[in-house]
């Protein structure tokens, strides 16, 4: 065969050698592929033959390797302090316990020209719960800069016409009893008309009586010069029994709001109130409030 191969011309010999080389490479390729398939099948067969307990342990190990752990990152405790929602910055709002997305909503509201004119407007903040609002409400302070300018214009008095068309005003040396005067007598005080006379009587009723003329300044826009025409007899002050008064009676008093009334009721459920020093332990009763309440409570 080799002798016959040597008689071929050079080009035929080259073609024959190339064909032989291709056949050899093809056979070697399929032989190698067959070996790899056998090894893979053997490996899978051996893995399948492992005990079920080992296979379970392997799956659990892979599960733990892929498990993502979360860490408890301590968050800053919410604080309470006076703030104006129209001017508070993001740091202040976050310290109050508001969430970042709630702070963004406040900024968007203010950027569009929104104004909080009264504390209840803040309750409309999206996502704010009643519990959060009750916690923040006592600390909301709306600046007068954000109130409507129309409030600067004095409204005409819309009360019943005076019995006396021109009430005779008091002289500089004359005085009237603040806790006993009716509206007609009050209108004799210079600077006091029907509106302020009704306001004085109404506030006196809520207080239980005035203990000082300084309390007249607690009436909105009250003319301070009018206080000099009054005398005060505090002997007949009407007092509230803190251990017996109802929720509505407590919260109606000017110095006891809803939250203070609730704190009183919660406290007396545990033990009777024997003095205002008991309430001084509660956060809703700072020293100035305790001082205001002294003439108006009993136990």
C-alpha positions as CSV (number, residue, x, y, z in Angstrom):
1,X,0.0,0.0,0.0
2,X,2.8,2.3,0.9
3,X,4.6,1.4,-2.3
4,X,1.5,2.4,-4.3
5,X,1.2,5.6,-2.2
6,X,4.7,6.5,-3.2
7,X,3.8,6.3,-6.9
8,X,1.1,9.1,-6.5
9,X,1.9,12.5,-7.7
10,X,2.8,15.1,-5.1
11,X,-0.6,16.9,-5.1
12,X,-2.5,13.6,-4.6
13,X,-0.2,12.6,-1.8
14,X,-0.8,16.0,0.0
15,X,-4.6,15.6,-0.4
16,X,-4.4,12.1,1.0
17,X,-2.4,13.2,4.0
18,X,-4.8,16.0,4.8
19,X,-7.8,13.6,4.7
20,X,-6.0,11.2,7.0
21,X,-5.2,14.0,9.5
22,X,-8.9,15.2,9.5
23,X,-10.1,11.6,10.2
24,X,-7.7,11.3,13.0
25,X,-8.8,14.5,14.6
26,X,-12.5,13.6,14.3
27,X,-12.0,10.2,16.0
28,X,-9.9,11.8,18.8
29,X,-12.7,14.5,19.4
30,X,-15.5,12.0,19.7
31,X,-13.4,9.8,22.0
32,X,-12.7,12.7,24.4
33,X,-16.4,13.7,24.4
34,X,-17.4,10.2,25.4
35,X,-15.0,10.2,28.3
36,X,-16.3,13.5,29.7
37,X,-19.9,12.2,29.5
38,X,-19.0,9.1,31.4
39,X,-17.3,11.1,34.2
40,X,-20.3,13.4,34.5
41,X,-22.7,10.5,34.7
42,X,-20.6,8.8,37.2
43,X,-20.4,11.9,39.4
44,X,-24.1,12.4,39.3
45,X,-24.7,8.8,40.0
46,X,-22.4,8.9,43.0
47,X,-24.1,12.1,44.3
48,X,-27.6,10.5,43.9
49,X,-26.3,7.5,45.9
50,X,-25.4,9.6,48.9
51,X,-27.5,9.1,52.0
52,X,-30.6,11.4,52.2
53,X,-29.3,12.9,55.5
54,X,-26.1,14.1,53.7
55,X,-28.1,15.6,50.9
56,X,-30.3,17.5,53.4
57,X,-27.3,18.9,55.2
58,X,-25.9,20.1,51.9
59,X,-29.1,21.9,51.0
60,X,-29.3,23.5,54.5
61,X,-25.7,24.6,54.3
62,X,-26.3,26.3,50.9
63,X,-29.4,27.9,52.4
64,X,-27.5,29.4,55.3
65,X,-24.8,30.6,53.0
66,X,-27.3,32.6,50.9
67,X,-29.4,33.9,53.9
68,X,-29.2,37.6,54.4
69,X,-29.1,38.8,58.0
70,X,-30.7,42.1,59.2
71,X,-29.3,44.1,62.0
72,X,-31.3,46.0,64.6
73,X,-30.1,49.6,64.2
74,X,-31.1,51.8,67.1
75,X,-33.3,54.7,66.1
76,X,-33.4,58.2,67.7
77,X,-36.2,58.6,70.3
78,X,-38.9,61.2,69.4
79,X,-38.6,64.5,71.2
80,X,-41.4,67.0,72.1
81,X,-40.8,70.7,72.1
82,X,-42.5,73.8,70.7
83,X,-42.4,74.2,66.9
84,X,-44.0,76.1,64.1
85,X,-44.8,73.8,61.2
86,X,-44.6,76.8,58.8
87,X,-40.9,77.4,59.6
88,X,-39.5,74.2,61.1
89,X,-36.6,72.7,59.1
90,X,-36.1,69.0,58.4
91,X,-33.8,68.4,61.4
92,X,-36.4,69.8,63.7
93,X,-39.2,67.7,62.2
94,X,-37.2,64.5,62.3
95,X,-36.4,65.1,66.0
96,X,-40.1,65.3,66.6
97,X,-40.5,61.7,65.4
98,X,-41.8,62.4,61.9
99,X,-40.7,60.1,59.1
100,X,-38.5,61.3,56.3
101,X,-41.3,61.0,53.7
102,X,-43.7,63.0,56.0
103,X,-41.1,65.7,56.2
104,X,-40.9,65.7,52.4
105,X,-44.7,66.1,52.2
106,X,-44.5,69.1,54.5
107,X,-41.8,70.7,52.4
108,X,-43.9,70.1,49.2
109,X,-47.0,71.6,50.9
110,X,-45.1,74.7,51.9
111,X,-43.4,75.0,48.5
112,X,-46.8,75.2,46.8
113,X,-47.9,78.0,49.1
114,X,-49.6,76.0,51.8
115,X,-49.8,77.5,55.2
116,X,-50.7,76.0,58.6
117,X,-53.0,78.7,60.1
118,X,-54.1,76.7,63.2
119,X,-52.8,73.5,64.9
120,X,-55.7,71.4,63.5
121,X,-54.4,72.1,60.0
122,X,-51.3,70.0,60.8
123,X,-53.6,67.0,61.4
124,X,-54.1,66.8,57.6
125,X,-50.5,65.7,57.1
126,X,-50.7,62.4,55.1
127,X,-49.8,59.4,57.2
128,X,-50.0,61.2,60.6
129,X,-51.9,59.1,63.1
130,X,-54.2,60.4,65.8
131,X,-51.8,59.2,68.5
132,X,-48.9,61.2,66.8
133,X,-51.1,64.3,66.4
134,X,-52.3,64.2,70.1
135,X,-48.6,64.0,71.1
136,X,-47.6,67.0,69.0
137,X,-50.7,69.2,69.3
138,X,-49.8,70.9,72.6
139,X,-46.4,72.0,71.2
140,X,-47.6,73.5,67.9
141,X,-47.1,77.3,67.9
142,X,-48.4,79.2,64.8
143,X,-46.8,82.5,64.4
144,X,-49.1,85.5,64.0
145,X,-47.2,86.2,60.7
146,X,-49.2,83.4,59.1
147,X,-52.6,84.6,60.2
148,X,-54.9,86.3,57.7
149,X,-54.4,90.1,57.5
150,X,-58.1,90.6,57.8
151,X,-57.8,89.8,61.5
152,X,-56.0,93.1,61.9
153,X,-59.3,94.9,61.0
154,X,-61.5,95.2,64.0
155,X,-64.9,93.6,63.4
156,X,-67.9,95.8,64.2
157,X,-69.7,94.7,67.3
158,X,-72.7,92.5,66.6
159,X,-74.4,92.4,70.0
160,X,-77.6,93.6,71.3
161,X,-78.0,97.4,71.6
162,X,-77.1,98.8,74.9
163,X,-79.9,99.7,77.3
164,X,-78.2,103.0,77.8
165,X,-77.5,104.6,74.4
166,X,-74.5,106.4,75.8
167,X,-73.3,104.6,79.0
168,X,-71.7,107.0,81.5
169,X,-68.0,106.0,81.8
170,X,-66.2,105.8,85.1
171,X,-64.1,108.6,86.4
172,X,-60.3,108.0,87.0
173,X,-60.9,107.5,90.7
174,X,-63.9,105.1,90.4
175,X,-63.6,101.3,90.6
176,X,-66.0,98.4,90.1
177,X,-65.8,94.8,91.5
178,X,-64.5,92.5,88.8
179,X,-66.1,89.3,90.1
180,X,-69.5,90.9,90.7
181,X,-70.1,93.3,87.8
182,X,-72.5,92.5,85.1
183,X,-72.2,93.5,81.4
184,X,-73.9,96.9,81.9
185,X,-71.5,97.8,84.7
186,X,-68.5,96.6,82.8
187,X,-69.4,98.8,79.8
188,X,-68.9,101.8,82.0
189,X,-65.2,101.1,82.1
190,X,-63.3,103.2,79.5
191,X,-62.1,101.1,76.6
192,X,-64.7,98.3,77.2
193,X,-67.8,97.9,75.0
194,X,-70.3,95.1,74.6
195,X,-67.8,92.7,73.1
196,X,-65.2,92.9,75.9
197,X,-68.0,93.0,78.6
198,X,-69.3,89.7,77.3
199,X,-65.8,88.3,77.0
200,X,-65.0,89.2,80.7
201,X,-68.2,87.5,82.0
202,X,-67.6,84.4,79.9
203,X,-64.0,84.0,81.0
204,X,-64.9,84.7,84.6
205,X,-67.5,81.9,84.4
206,X,-64.9,79.4,83.0
207,X,-62.3,80.4,85.6
208,X,-64.6,80.3,88.6
209,X,-63.7,83.9,89.3
210,X,-60.7,86.2,88.9
211,X,-57.9,86.2,91.5
212,X,-56.0,89.1,89.9
213,X,-56.6,91.9,87.3
214,X,-53.6,90.5,85.5
215,X,-55.8,87.6,84.3
216,X,-57.7,90.1,82.1
217,X,-54.6,90.0,79.8
218,X,-55.5,86.4,79.0
219,X,-58.5,87.7,77.0
220,X,-57.5,88.3,73.4
221,X,-56.6,92.0,72.6
222,X,-57.9,93.2,76.0
223,X,-57.0,96.9,76.5
224,X,-54.5,96.8,79.4
225,X,-55.3,100.3,80.5
226,X,-58.9,99.2,81.5
227,X,-57.5,96.9,84.3
228,X,-56.9,99.9,86.5
229,X,-60.7,100.4,87.0
230,X,-61.3,97.0,88.8
231,X,-61.0,95.7,92.3
232,X,-60.7,91.9,92.9
233,X,-62.3,90.0,95.8
234,X,-61.0,86.4,95.5
235,X,-62.9,85.1,98.6
236,X,-65.7,83.6,96.5
237,X,-63.6,81.7,94.0
238,X,-65.4,78.6,92.7
239,X,-63.1,75.6,93.0
240,X,-62.9,72.2,91.2
241,X,-62.5,69.0,93.1
242,X,-59.9,67.1,91.2
243,X,-60.9,63.7,92.6
244,X,-64.6,64.1,91.6
245,X,-64.9,66.4,88.7
246,X,-65.9,64.9,85.3
247,X,-63.8,65.1,82.2
248,X,-66.0,67.8,80.6
249,X,-65.8,70.0,83.8
250,X,-62.0,69.6,84.0
251,X,-61.3,70.4,80.3
252,X,-63.6,73.4,80.3
253,X,-61.3,75.3,82.8
254,X,-58.9,77.6,80.9
255,X,-55.9,76.2,82.8
256,X,-56.8,72.6,82.2
257,X,-56.9,71.4,78.6
258,X,-57.9,68.0,77.3
259,X,-54.5,66.3,77.9
260,X,-54.2,67.7,81.4
261,X,-57.8,66.5,82.2
262,X,-57.0,63.1,80.8
263,X,-53.8,63.0,83.0
264,X,-55.8,63.9,86.1
265,X,-58.3,61.1,85.5
266,X,-55.6,58.5,84.7
267,X,-53.8,59.5,87.9
268,X,-56.8,59.3,90.2
269,X,-57.7,55.9,88.9
270,X,-54.5,54.6,90.6
271,X,-54.6,56.8,93.8
272,X,-56.5,59.8,95.0
273,X,-54.9,63.2,94.5
274,X,-54.0,64.8,97.8
275,X,-52.2,67.9,96.5
276,X,-50.9,69.6,93.4
277,X,-47.5,68.2,94.2
278,X,-48.8,64.9,93.0
279,X,-49.6,66.4,89.6
280,X,-46.2,68.1,89.4
281,X,-44.7,64.7,88.7
282,X,-46.6,64.6,85.3
283,X,-45.1,66.2,82.2
284,X,-48.3,68.1,81.4
285,X,-48.1,70.1,84.6
286,X,-45.0,72.4,84.6
287,X,-44.5,74.7,87.6
288,X,-46.2,77.7,86.0
289,X,-49.4,75.6,85.5
290,X,-49.3,74.3,89.0
291,X,-49.1,77.9,90.2
292,X,-52.1,79.0,88.1
293,X,-54.2,76.1,89.4
294,X,-53.6,76.7,93.1
295,X,-56.6,79.0,93.7
296,X,-59.0,76.9,91.7
297,X,-58.7,73.3,92.9
298,X,-59.5,71.3,96.0
299,X,-59.2,67.6,96.9
